[in-house]
Amino acid sequence: MKLSKIIGTALLCFASVSMNAQEREIDRIAAIVDNGVVLQSEVTEIIDRVKRNAAAQGQTLPSDTALHTQALERLIMTNLQLQLAQRMGLQISDAQLDATIQNIAQDEGLSFDAFRQKVTKDEGNYEAFRQRLREEMITGEVVRANVQRRIYISPKEVETLMKIMEEQGAVNEQYNIGHILISIPNQATSDDIKAAKERTDKVLELLRSGSDFKRIAIASSSGSKALEGGDLGWMNINEMPTLFSEAIRGRKKTDIIGPLRSGAGFHVLTIFDIRGENVAEIEEIKSRHILIKPSIILSEDRARSMLAEFARKVRAGEADFAELAKEHSEDPGSKLNGGDLGWSEPTIFVPAFRDTLKRLQPNEISEPFRTEHGWHIAQVIDKRTVDATADKKNERIYRMLFNRRFAEESASFLRELRSDAHIEVMSED
């Protein structure tokens, strides 16, 4: 018996109840994904969330059929990455999740409790939000772990881009890009390519006649950001995939660009917005921290409460931050210096640490927060804006090239992951 029939039969037997001699289906399988399944209730939840967000923004949406297709594809890819994470032993602890939620709440100027109330009001289910965020964090780690090792940036590449940027001048523009991908299958036939090109031409026709880009992206795109209307966020032109940057250069806001052909298919772009970015100046922060690492002896709660008490004592003038760091910190690189991290760009730190430093004012001490290294408290000693030295320019240019390569390799990795999987979409009948 096929796997789909075995799983489908088992689920329906479990998920149905007898009521007046009639069976009532509670949930059903929407797709089989290797060793996992996607349930129809999960698809419905995504569609409902997209509709709520669209209503809040006054945005029109395509048909429910198109939304179902996009939501199902999103869940298939998430499921594949979660299965890979399980094989890799990747997990996100409750403490890491809570620390991330705390950072999100602080970014929105809310307390943890106020943020929880807002999520419950907006989405109706706080626990579902937590689970979705946990999955996003896990899938992000899966991609990083599998893609970073594919990337090598040579000194020659950095030197070449630096010369190009010097010719452009110190001020570079950032672009908020919209993206639609009309995909073609691996080992596509000439008929496959012709059909994809015809769909792309139809998309371009609709866009050039005034159709809303985000609505068309949700309806038609196979890109990873389809359900977000194809919004790729803000990027320096030198961070974009090379195919995009060459097509974007010199174009203006609202331009429709394409079709651009790659191994993935045909791409259509637009520019939602443009802003200036001064790369001749950088922000540096002088900071210090205390790190406590949870272990089988020291629990997550105990590590956090220790740091909370340290922060309280320093604020009250009962203890010296540097002395506490020398005595208790488990960061060997800064412990002997009283936790001092010197002057640094915040971007060199992991996201949770970076975001905390950016929020703090000079002399302010953070509440305990979690990163992959453990629990921290941090203090910003001072902030400054400086002219970018040659070394700093090299670092920034390296990151731009890395981000470009990371975007390209991530897309390739996800395509490979999907093409190697057994996926069976179940009939809606």
Secondary structure by P-SEA (a helix, b strand, c coil): ccaaaaaaaaaaaaaccccccbbbbccccccccccccccaaaaaaaaaaaaaaaaaaccccccaaaaaaaaaaaaaaaaaaaaaaaaacccccaaaaaaaaaaaaaaacccaaaaaaaaaaacccaaaaaaaaaaaaaaaaaaaaaccccccccaaaaaaaaaaaaaaccbbbbbbbbbbbbcccccccaaaaaaaaaaaaaaaaaaaacccaaaaaaaccccccccccccccccccccccaaaaaaacccccccccccccccccbbbbbbcbbbbbbccbbbbbbbcbbbbbbcccccaaaaaaaaaaaaaaaaaccccaaaaaaccccccccccccccccccccccccaaaaaaaaaccccccccccccccccbbbbbcccccccccaaaaaaaaaaaaaaaaaaaaaaaaaaaaaaacbbbbbbcc
